[in-house]
Amino acid sequence: MNSKQFFNVRVYGLLINDNNEVLISDEQEYGMRFIKFPGGGLEYGEGLIDGLKREFVEECNTEVEIISHFYTTDFFVKSAFNDSQIISVYYMVRNTSPLNFTTKTAIFDFDGQGDILQSFRWVKLSDLTADTCTFPIDQYVTDLLIKSL
């Protein structure tokens, strides 16, 4: 194995509210803008569920519980940012604390400026398409979510 090749384990939450909308994260980092589901990379020493719960607290100031496993990457996905292979795990989640973060209606409607920016939007499940998300793995999961509804 090439020493530059490594696995990057990511974990994401599909949070659907009472209005049949899914939470989407608009982000700007590494000089590019992208749309994905809330979540991110595991930190060394944590499991998938602990990592997802940490990500929701850090990003959304919201505690979540796992409802069910939704999907784990079962095909090769190369990172858009480096030479790693992405392994992504998606869970259906529900909030266990009140939602205490601002949501926007426009894409990439960031508050402030900087190299790393993030905002959240609710997207109606009826309006959801694979093109809602930027990365191929999220597009694949979006298709699976649409088919499961």
N, CA and C of each residue as an Amber inpcrd file, in Angstrom:
protein
   447
   0.8420000  -1.1900000   0.0000000   0.0000000   0.0000000   0.0000000
   0.8770000   1.2400000   0.0000000   0.5340000   2.1970000  -0.8040000
   1.2330000   3.4690000  -0.8530000   1.0030000   4.2140000   0.4560000
   2.0580000   4.7900000   1.0100000   1.9260000   5.4670000   2.3000000
   1.0320000   6.7030000   2.2180000   0.7510000   7.1810000   1.0140000
  -0.1150000   8.3500000   0.8510000  -1.5920000   7.9620000   0.7730000
  -1.8720000   6.6620000   0.6420000  -3.2490000   6.2160000   0.5630000
  -3.7580000   5.8710000   1.9540000  -4.9430000   6.3310000   2.2690000
  -5.5340000   6.0210000   3.5630000  -7.0450000   6.1060000   3.4680000
  -7.6990000   5.5700000   4.4890000  -9.1500000   5.6120000   4.5560000
  -9.5810000   6.7940000   5.4110000 -10.6560000   7.4030000   5.0120000
 -11.2290000   8.5390000   5.7080000 -12.6620000   8.1330000   6.0570000
 -12.9340000   7.8970000   7.3340000 -14.2630000   7.4520000   7.7620000
 -15.1040000   8.6610000   8.1360000 -16.2640000   8.7630000   7.5060000
 -17.1770000   9.8940000   7.6960000 -18.5170000   9.3470000   8.1960000
 -19.2280000  10.1540000   8.9560000 -20.5320000   9.7410000   9.4630000
 -21.4940000  10.9260000   9.3560000 -22.7110000  10.6310000   8.8680000
 -23.6830000  11.6850000   8.5790000 -25.0490000  11.3230000   9.1250000
 -25.8370000  12.3590000   9.4360000 -27.1770000  12.1720000   9.9600000
 -28.2250000  12.7030000   9.0160000 -29.2580000  11.9200000   8.8140000
 -30.4210000  12.3360000   8.0340000 -31.4980000  12.7160000   9.0430000
 -31.6490000  14.0100000   9.2480000 -32.6140000  14.5410000  10.2160000
 -33.8160000  15.0720000   9.4530000 -34.9630000  14.4540000   9.6690000
 -36.1960000  14.8570000   8.9920000 -37.1370000  15.4250000  10.0390000
 -37.6520000  16.6260000   9.7640000 -38.5220000  17.2860000  10.7320000
 -39.9950000  16.9210000  10.5070000 -40.8750000  17.5050000  11.3280000
 -42.3070000  17.2080000  11.2590000 -42.9670000  17.7560000   9.9940000
 -42.2590000  18.6210000   9.2650000 -42.7750000  19.1890000   8.0190000
 -42.2830000  18.4120000   6.7950000 -41.7570000  17.2060000   7.0250000
 -41.2130000  16.3730000   5.9490000 -40.1140000  17.0930000   5.1700000
 -39.1860000  17.6770000   5.9270000 -38.0210000  18.3430000   5.3550000
 -36.7710000  17.6960000   5.9500000 -35.7220000  17.6000000   5.1510000
 -34.4520000  17.0510000   5.6080000 -33.4620000  18.1920000   5.7720000
 -32.6200000  18.0770000   6.7890000 -31.6360000  19.1130000   7.0680000
 -30.4290000  18.9390000   6.1500000 -30.0310000  20.0300000   5.5100000
 -28.9080000  20.0710000   4.5790000 -27.8980000  21.0930000   5.0890000
 -26.6220000  20.8000000   4.8960000 -25.5450000  21.7020000   5.2960000
 -24.8760000  22.3010000   4.0620000 -24.9030000  23.6120000   3.9520000
 -24.1490000  24.3320000   2.9240000 -22.8170000  24.7130000   3.5430000
 -21.7220000  24.4100000   2.8590000 -20.4090000  24.6720000   3.4480000
 -19.4480000  25.2700000   2.4380000 -18.4840000  26.0030000   2.9790000
 -17.3790000  26.5180000   2.1830000 -16.0960000  26.2040000   2.9300000
 -15.2140000  25.4580000   2.2640000 -13.9510000  25.0590000   2.8750000
 -13.0110000  24.6340000   1.7560000 -11.7270000  24.7380000   1.9870000
 -10.7230000  24.3410000   0.9920000 -10.9130000  25.0790000  -0.3330000
 -11.4480000  26.2860000  -0.2750000 -11.6330000  27.0860000  -1.4790000
 -12.7810000  26.6500000  -2.3630000 -13.6630000  25.7910000  -1.8570000
 -14.8240000  25.3880000  -2.6570000 -16.0910000  25.3740000  -1.8110000
 -17.2090000  25.4660000  -2.4940000 -18.5110000  25.4010000  -1.8470000
 -19.1480000  24.0600000  -2.1630000 -19.8370000  23.5100000  -1.1610000
 -20.4760000  22.2130000  -1.3700000 -21.6780000  22.0740000  -0.4500000
 -22.5670000  21.1590000  -0.8350000 -23.8040000  20.8870000  -0.0970000
 -23.7930000  19.4160000   0.2730000 -24.0660000  19.1300000   1.5520000
 -24.0330000  17.7640000   2.0410000 -24.9970000  17.6270000   3.2170000
 -25.0290000  16.4470000   3.7900000 -25.7970000  16.2290000   5.0080000
 -24.9300000  16.5800000   6.2080000 -25.5240000  16.9450000   7.3350000
 -24.7260000  17.2560000   8.5300000 -23.9210000  16.0450000   8.9980000
 -22.7220000  16.3030000   9.4260000 -21.8350000  15.2590000   9.9110000
 -20.4200000  15.5610000   9.4800000 -19.5480000  14.5750000   9.6350000
 -18.1580000  14.7910000   9.2570000 -17.3010000  13.6030000   9.6320000
 -16.0180000  13.8710000   9.7700000 -15.0420000  12.8170000   9.9860000
 -14.9510000  12.3680000  11.4300000 -14.6710000  11.0750000  11.5850000
 -14.4370000  10.5400000  12.9220000 -13.1100000  11.0560000  13.4550000
 -13.0580000  11.2610000  14.7380000 -11.8050000  11.5760000  15.4040000
 -11.2270000  10.2680000  15.9470000  -9.9280000  10.2250000  16.0470000
  -9.2650000   9.0140000  16.5090000  -9.8210000   8.5870000  17.8650000
 -10.1990000   7.3380000  17.9820000 -10.6640000   6.7930000  19.2490000
 -12.1640000   6.8210000  19.4550000 -12.9310000   7.3970000  18.5260000
 -14.3790000   7.4190000  18.7300000 -15.0760000   6.4960000  17.7400000
 -16.2240000   6.0020000  18.1460000 -17.0410000   5.1600000  17.2940000
 -17.9560000   5.9980000  16.4240000 -18.6540000   5.3360000  15.5260000
 -19.5200000   6.0250000  14.5760000 -20.6120000   6.8430000  15.2600000
 -21.3090000   6.2350000  16.1880000 -22.4330000   6.9270000  16.8290000
 -21.9420000   8.0890000  17.6820000 -20.8680000   7.8790000  18.4490000
 -20.3140000   8.9840000  19.2370000 -19.8380000  10.1140000  18.3250000
 -19.2390000   9.7580000  17.1880000 -18.7790000  10.7750000  16.2470000
 -19.9280000  11.5700000  15.6690000 -21.0080000  10.8980000  15.3230000
 -22.1640000  11.6020000  14.7650000 -22.8030000  12.5150000  15.8080000
 -22.9390000  12.0130000  17.0260000 -23.5080000  12.8520000  18.0870000
 -22.6340000  14.0780000  18.3310000 -21.3130000  13.8910000  18.3240000
 -20.3900000  15.0260000  18.5140000 -20.5500000  16.0320000  17.3830000
 -20.6200000  15.5450000  16.1540000 -20.7560000  16.4450000  15.0090000
 -22.0280000  17.2830000  15.1060000 -23.1500000  16.6760000  15.5150000
 -24.3950000  17.4400000  15.6290000 -24.3100000  18.4850000  16.7360000
 -23.6610000  18.1480000  17.8350000 -23.4920000  19.1410000  18.9030000
 -22.5890000  20.2730000  18.4150000 -21.4700000  19.9350000  17.7740000
 -20.5330000  20.9540000  17.3020000 -21.1330000  21.8360000  16.2160000
 -21.8040000  21.2210000  15.2420000 -22.2980000  21.9740000  14.1010000
 -23.6580000  22.6210000  14.3520000 -24.5460000  21.9120000  15.0330000
 -25.9410000  22.3470000  15.1610000 -26.3540000  22.7010000  16.5820000
 -25.4450000  22.5160000  17.5390000 -25.7970000  22.7560000  18.9460000
 -27.0400000  21.9380000  19.3200000 -27.1180000  20.7210000  18.7810000
 -28.2940000  19.8690000  18.9560000 -27.8690000  18.4460000  19.2790000
 -28.5020000  17.8530000  20.2700000 -28.2630000  16.4560000  20.5940000
 -29.2190000  15.5990000  19.7750000 -28.6860000  14.4930000  19.2450000
 -29.5030000  13.5890000  18.4460000 -29.3730000  12.1740000  18.9800000
 -30.3700000  11.3590000  18.6290000 -30.2880000   9.9250000  18.8710000
 -30.4220000   9.2280000  17.5310000 -29.8390000   8.0590000  17.4510000
 -29.8700000   7.2860000  16.2250000 -31.1890000   6.5170000  16.1590000
 -31.8960000   6.6590000  15.0590000 -33.1150000   5.8910000  14.8290000
 -32.7470000   4.5570000  14.1860000 -31.9380000   4.6320000  13.1180000
 -31.5400000   3.4170000  12.4090000 -30.3840000   3.7040000  11.4700000
 -29.6560000   2.6540000  11.1520000 -28.6190000   2.7480000  10.1220000
 -29.3340000   2.9020000   8.7890000 -28.8210000   3.7750000   7.9350000
 -29.4480000   3.9740000   6.6270000 -28.6000000   3.4200000   5.4840000
 -27.2950000   3.7160000   5.4940000 -26.4600000   3.2620000   4.3870000
 -24.9790000   3.3820000   4.7640000 -24.1770000   2.4520000   4.2750000
 -22.7200000   2.5200000   4.3730000 -22.1540000   2.3690000   2.9730000
 -21.1950000   3.1920000   2.6410000 -20.5680000   3.1510000   1.3210000
 -20.1960000   1.7140000   0.9600000 -20.6140000   1.2820000  -0.2230000
 -20.2540000  -0.0580000  -0.6780000 -19.6120000  -0.0260000  -2.0660000
 -19.0630000   1.1350000  -2.4270000 -18.3060000   1.2770000  -3.6680000
 -17.1840000   2.2840000  -3.4190000 -16.2030000   2.3080000  -4.2960000
 -15.0540000   3.1890000  -4.1110000 -15.4540000   4.6490000  -4.2650000
 -15.0410000   5.4640000  -3.2840000 -15.2490000   6.9100000  -3.3440000
 -13.9410000   7.5730000  -2.9510000 -13.3830000   8.3680000  -3.8660000
 -12.1670000   9.1150000  -3.5830000 -12.5530000  10.4770000  -3.0350000
 -11.8310000  10.9390000  -2.0490000 -12.0750000  12.2500000  -1.4640000
 -11.8970000  13.3420000  -2.5090000 -12.7180000  14.3650000  -2.4110000
 -12.5810000  15.5380000  -3.2770000 -11.4440000  16.4370000  -2.8020000
 -10.8950000  16.1620000  -1.6250000  -9.9280000  17.0780000  -1.0230000
  -8.5140000  16.5190000  -0.8930000  -8.3690000  15.1740000  -0.9490000
  -7.0400000  14.5700000  -0.8180000  -7.0610000  13.1840000  -1.4560000
  -6.0250000  12.4040000  -1.2370000  -5.9210000  11.0830000  -1.8660000
  -6.5280000   9.9610000  -1.0260000  -7.3860000  10.2800000  -0.0970000
  -7.9730000   9.2410000   0.7400000  -9.1800000   8.5910000   0.0670000
  -9.4830000   7.3810000   0.5290000 -10.7010000   6.6870000   0.1360000
 -11.7290000   6.9400000   1.2240000 -12.8980000   7.3980000   0.8160000
 -13.9560000   7.7540000   1.7500000 -14.8300000   6.5370000   2.0590000
 -15.0440000   6.2940000   3.3220000 -16.0520000   5.3490000   3.7930000
 -17.0620000   6.1870000   4.5710000 -18.2760000   6.2690000   4.0590000
 -19.3100000   7.0930000   4.6880000 -20.4170000   6.2160000   5.2490000
 -20.8660000   6.5670000   6.4410000 -21.9530000   5.8510000   7.0960000
 -23.0490000   6.8710000   7.3940000 -24.2650000   6.5330000   7.0120000
 -25.4060000   7.4330000   7.1840000 -26.4080000   6.7980000   8.1370000
 -26.9180000   7.6180000   9.0380000 -27.9310000   7.1740000   9.9940000
 -29.1400000   8.0910000   9.9160000 -30.3190000   7.5180000  10.1170000
 -31.5180000   8.3220000  10.3620000 -31.4150000   8.7630000  11.8190000
 -31.6350000  10.0450000  12.0800000 -31.5280000  10.5640000  13.4400000
 -32.7420000  11.4150000  13.7720000 -32.9300000  11.6310000  15.0640000
 -33.9490000  12.5910000  15.5260000 -33.3170000  13.4000000  16.6470000
 -33.7320000  14.6300000  16.7330000 -33.1840000  15.4860000  17.7830000
 -33.8140000  15.1390000  19.1140000 -32.9860000  15.1510000  20.1690000
 -33.4680000  14.8830000  21.5250000 -33.4420000  16.1490000  22.3630000
 -32.9580000  17.2200000  21.7740000 -33.0020000  18.5290000  22.4190000
 -33.5960000  19.4890000  21.4040000 -34.1190000  20.6160000  21.8680000
 -34.7090000  21.5780000  20.9260000 -33.6810000  22.0120000  19.8810000
 -34.1670000  22.2180000  18.6670000 -33.2880000  22.6990000  17.6030000
 -32.9390000  24.1490000  17.9120000 -31.6560000  24.3820000  18.0970000
 -31.1960000  25.6940000  18.5520000 -30.1320000  26.2280000  17.5980000
 -30.4830000  26.3210000  16.3330000 -29.5740000  26.8610000  15.3360000
 -30.4030000  27.5660000  14.2650000 -29.7550000  28.4800000  13.5730000
 -30.4100000  29.2570000  12.5290000 -30.4220000  28.4660000  11.2320000
 -31.5490000  28.4690000  10.5590000 -31.6120000  27.8820000   9.2280000
 -31.8820000  28.9850000   8.2230000 -31.4550000  28.7520000   7.0250000
 -31.6030000  29.7200000   5.9400000 -32.5380000  29.1480000   4.8860000
 -32.9430000  29.9860000   3.9520000 -33.7590000  29.5210000   2.8330000
 -32.9780000  29.5650000   1.5230000 -31.9400000  30.4020000   1.4660000
 -31.1220000  30.5140000   0.2580000 -29.8640000  29.6590000   0.3820000
 -29.4120000  29.1380000  -0.7360000 -28.1930000  28.3280000  -0.7810000
 -26.9800000  29.2040000  -0.4870000 -26.0560000  28.6880000   0.3090000
 -24.7980000  29.3590000   0.6620000 -25.0230000  30.7480000   1.2650000
 -26.0370000  30.8560000   2.0940000 -26.3430000  32.1230000   2.7750000
 -25.5830000  32.1430000   4.1020000 -24.2840000  32.4110000   4.0090000
 -23.4180000  32.3600000   5.1750000 -23.4580000  33.6690000   5.9550000
 -23.3220000  33.5470000   7.2750000 -23.1360000  34.7090000   8.1240000
 -21.6310000  34.9020000   8.2920000 -21.1680000  36.1170000   8.0820000
 -19.7530000  36.3910000   8.2800000 -18.9100000  35.9960000   7.0880000
 -17.5940000  36.0340000   7.3140000 -16.6330000  35.6970000   6.2740000
 -15.5540000  34.8310000   6.8740000 -14.7840000  34.2020000   6.0290000
 -13.6990000  33.3610000   6.4990000 -13.4410000  32.2310000   5.5440000
 -12.4720000  31.3900000   5.9030000 -12.1150000  30.2580000   5.0560000
 -13.0700000  29.0840000   5.2320000 -13.6520000  28.9560000   6.4270000
 -14.5670000  27.8550000   6.7100000 -15.9140000  28.4490000   7.1220000
 -16.9370000  28.1920000   6.3030000 -18.2720000  28.7260000   6.5530000
 -19.2970000  27.6080000   6.4430000 -20.4010000  27.7550000   7.1930000
 -21.4480000  26.7420000   7.1720000 -22.7900000  27.3870000   7.4620000
 -23.8110000  26.9290000   6.7660000 -25.1870000  27.3060000   7.0700000
 -26.0740000  26.0940000   6.7970000 -27.2610000  26.1100000   7.3830000
 -28.1690000  24.9740000   7.2710000 -29.4620000  25.3990000   6.6120000
 -30.0540000  24.4550000   5.8940000 -31.3550000  24.6610000   5.2490000
 -32.2040000  23.4110000   5.4070000 -33.5030000  23.6200000   5.4810000
 -34.4390000  22.5110000   5.4070000 -34.8930000  22.3960000   3.9620000
 -34.8460000  21.1960000   3.4130000 -35.2890000  20.9510000   2.0440000
 -36.4620000  19.9850000   2.1020000 -37.5830000  20.3860000   1.4930000
 -38.7580000  19.5170000   1.4730000 -38.4030000  18.2010000   0.7740000
 -38.8180000  17.1050000   1.3750000 -38.5350000  15.7990000   0.7790000
 -39.1020000  15.7130000  -0.6340000 -40.2240000  16.3840000  -0.8680000
 -40.8340000  16.3640000  -2.2070000 -39.9970000  17.1440000  -3.2240000
 -39.1240000  18.0370000  -2.7610000 -38.2590000  18.8160000  -3.6490000
 -36.8510000  18.2340000  -3.7570000 -36.5700000  17.2000000  -2.9820000
 -35.2310000  16.6300000  -2.9170000 -34.8960000  15.8710000  -4.2020000
 -33.7280000  16.1620000  -4.7710000 -33.2150000  15.4250000  -5.9200000
 -31.7470000  15.1050000  -5.6500000 -31.1850000  14.2060000  -6.4260000
 -29.7700000  13.8680000  -6.2650000 -28.9010000  15.1080000  -6.4250000
 -29.3190000  16.0240000  -7.2710000 -28.5440000  17.2500000  -7.5060000
 -28.5820000  18.2170000  -6.3320000 -29.3920000  17.9170000  -5.3220000
 -29.4150000  18.7660000  -4.1290000 -28.0410000  18.7970000  -3.4850000
 -27.3300000  17.6660000  -3.5030000 -26.0200000  17.5440000  -2.8670000
 -24.9040000  17.5910000  -3.9060000 -23.7170000  17.9290000  -3.4390000
 -22.5630000  18.1170000  -4.3140000 -21.8190000  16.8310000  -4.6270000
 -21.5610000  16.0230000  -3.6090000 -20.6670000  14.8830000  -3.7650000
 -21.4230000  13.6260000  -4.2190000 -20.7670000  12.7890000  -5.0260000
 -21.4370000  11.5860000  -5.5530000 -22.0300000  10.6780000  -4.4770000
 -21.3590000  10.4980000  -3.3490000 -21.8870000   9.6100000  -2.3160000
 -23.1710000  10.1820000  -1.7040000 -23.2020000  11.5060000  -1.4800000
 -24.4160000  12.1310000  -0.9560000 -25.5370000  12.0910000  -1.9940000
 -25.2050000  12.2020000  -3.2640000 -26.2060000  12.1000000  -4.3280000
 -26.8100000  10.6950000  -4.3460000 -25.9530000   9.6990000  -4.1710000
 -26.4120000   8.3160000  -4.1260000 -27.3580000   8.1050000  -2.9420000
 -26.9680000   8.6170000  -1.7740000 -27.7940000   8.4840000  -0.5730000
 -29.1040000   9.2430000  -0.7410000 -29.0550000  10.3930000  -1.3930000
 -30.2830000  11.1520000  -1.6520000 -31.2450000  10.3320000  -2.4920000
 -30.7290000   9.6730000  -3.5300000 -31.5800000   8.7980000  -4.3420000
 -32.1820000   7.6740000  -3.5040000 -31.3570000   7.0590000  -2.6370000
 -31.8650000   5.9990000  -1.7580000 -32.9520000   6.5260000  -0.8320000
 -32.7450000   7.7260000  -0.3040000 -33.7310000   8.3300000   0.6030000
 -35.0470000   8.5760000  -0.1290000 -34.9620000   9.1120000  -1.3320000
 -36.1700000   9.3750000  -2.1290000 -36.9200000   8.0650000  -2.3990000
 -36.1910000   7.0200000  -2.7570000 -36.8150000   5.7230000  -3.0540000
 -37.4310000   5.0840000  -1.8190000 -36.8740000   5.4060000  -0.6410000
 -37.3870000   4.7880000   0.5910000 -38.6420000   5.4760000   1.1230000
 -38.9760000   6.6150000   0.5720000 -40.1190000   7.3840000   1.1030000
 -41.4420000   6.9140000   0.5270000
